[in-house]
Amino acid sequence: MSNNPSFVLRKVEDVVYEERPIPDIKDDEVLVAVKKTGICGSDVHYLVHGRIGDFVVEKPMVLGHESAGIVYKVGKKVKKLKEGDRVAMEPGATCRVCDDCKRGRYELCPEIIFAATPPYDGTLARYYPIPADLCYKLPDNLTLEDGAMMEPLSVAIHSVANIAQLKTNQSVVIFGAGPVGLLCMAVARALGASRVVAVDIVPSRLEFAKGYAATDTYLPPKPQEGESRLTYSARNAKLLMEQLGIEERGPTGVDLVLDASGAEVSVQTGILIAKHGGTYVQVGMGQADIQIPLTTLLVKEINFKGSFRYGPGDYALGIALVAQGKVDLKPLVTHRFSFDQAVQAFQTTRTGKSEDGKPVIKAVISGPDVSPDDLL
């Protein structure tokens, strides 16, 4: 293999390994030897559709952004990292001077250079250049695989702790028991939620969620023939509240609803079950345009918020929660692949299960010349 083998998306359904030059680094950057990379749904979406919203793959792009590795080279002005440090990598470099960056909302920076978001290359390569302050040293009790999982964990922390500002003893309902939804449940439990309800249409996912972080689960009914989505959602919300003893007000009400599915009926149902004055956070991406029960949103004075990626403090809190044993990432990594098995890894994630029928929660690809069995 070359000095910097890279897994490249050329166009829809067309991925290849390419030999890329070893990147140069600026004085405030480090070059990381990437050892572990998780596959995100956005990576698969670019592979299958070639775009997410306005971000369109117009030229070959290295995939991957959920990564951790070992510092290989250090820029002249870098003082807090050295060669050999094990780091989690926050994959979005911002301008640092716009209004959003200056007010501490750097995830909203219009000039962000985000790994594997067109036109910028991602991290599925031997080496990746990154600003030093976006690398977080890992404690000795965390593996580099844990480090790669800090990216989706930070998405969950941003939505639950930062955007929703969950308080101890509040109740939470989370729609979608995929990786981000499960991590939102784990964060909510770690921060002291009194009740964490997992909602999903796949029974096996609910079973896993109950054993992982959820206190309760709910399996929605199937739509009836000719039933509109809003009518279905109203029926679904009523059934959910009846089954779980949830009221619209008071101590049995739902303080926080979080949707990690992106499904229209989940959004509708979530608004309908939230307590008066409660909070709703949208973290899952779905259709660009959907119908919502606007009057309900208004009269309940629901705090409806969006959550996008992660911001200041999210990675640091994630590392702390895992290092202290308050969040366990290991059960979520269900499949591991070598670098030369990247195509198989993406196919497995895309289909939702491996050839042996085992369901996928998170697949991790090791860096070049790294064994999948070595968690580092």
C-alpha positions, 0 to 999 in steps of 0.5 A: 500500500502507499504511504497514505492509502485512502478510501474514496467516493468518486460518485454514487455507488463508486468507491475505490482505494487511492494513493494520496499524498501525505498531507502537509500541516500548518503550524497549529495543526497535527498529523494524526495516524488514523487507527479507528473510524466508525461508519456514520449514516451520512457516509452511507447517504453520500455513497448511495445518493451523492448528496445530503441537502445542499452538500453535493459530491462533485469530485472524489472525496475521502469518506469517514469522520468518526475517528481516533488515532495517534499523533504522528507529526506536530506543528511548530506552534503546538504545545499541548500535544506530542508525537505518540499521543492517543487522541479523539478527533473532532472533525470540524475546523471552524473559522474562529472569527465569525459571529457564531464562533465568537459567541460559542456556537461554532457548530453554526460557523458558515465556513466550517471545514467538516470531514467527509462533507463535500468538498472536504476529504474525510478521515478514512486514510492513513493520515489526516491533518487537523487543528491541534485543539480539535484533538482530545487526549484519551485517558489510559482506560479508554481505547482508540475505538472508544475515541472514535465513538466520541463523535456520535457520543458528542452528537448525543451530548450536544442535543441532551446536555447542551441544547435541551439542557436536561436536568436531573430527575426529568423524564425523556422520550427518545424516538429512534433506537439507532446509534445516536438515539441509544447514545442520547438515552445513555447520556440522559441516564448519566445526567440523572434522568428519572425516566428514559423511554425508547420508541422504535418500530423494530422490536429487537432495537427496543430489546437492546435499548432496554438492556442498554439505557432505557427504563421503558420502551414503546412499540408503535402500532402499524398505520391503518389503511387510509389513515393520514400521518397526522391522524396516525400520530394522534392515535399513536400519541394517545396509545403511548401515553396510556400505556406508559402512564404519561400525562400532559401536565405535572410530574408524570409529563414528559419534560424532554422529547428528542427525535433521533429518527427523522421520521415525520410521524415521530416528530408529530407524535413527539410534539403531541406527547410533550408536556405543556412548557416542555422541550422538543429537540430534533437531532435526526435528519429526515425529509426536508419538508414535513407537516407538524401540529403547529397549534399544539406546538403553540398552545403548549409553549413547547421549546422546539429546538434543532441540534446540529453536530456538537459544540464547545465542551461536548467532546470533553464531557463525552470523554469524562462520562466514558472514563468515569464509567457513566456511559458504556460505548463497547456494547454499541460496536457490533461489527469490526472491519480491516481497512481493506474490508471498507466496502464490506463494512459500508454494505453491512451498515447499509443493509443493517445486518451482516451476512450472518444475520447479526444486526448492526448498531455501529461498524468500525473500520481499522486504519491501514495495517491495523487489526480489527481485533486490536482496539488500541 
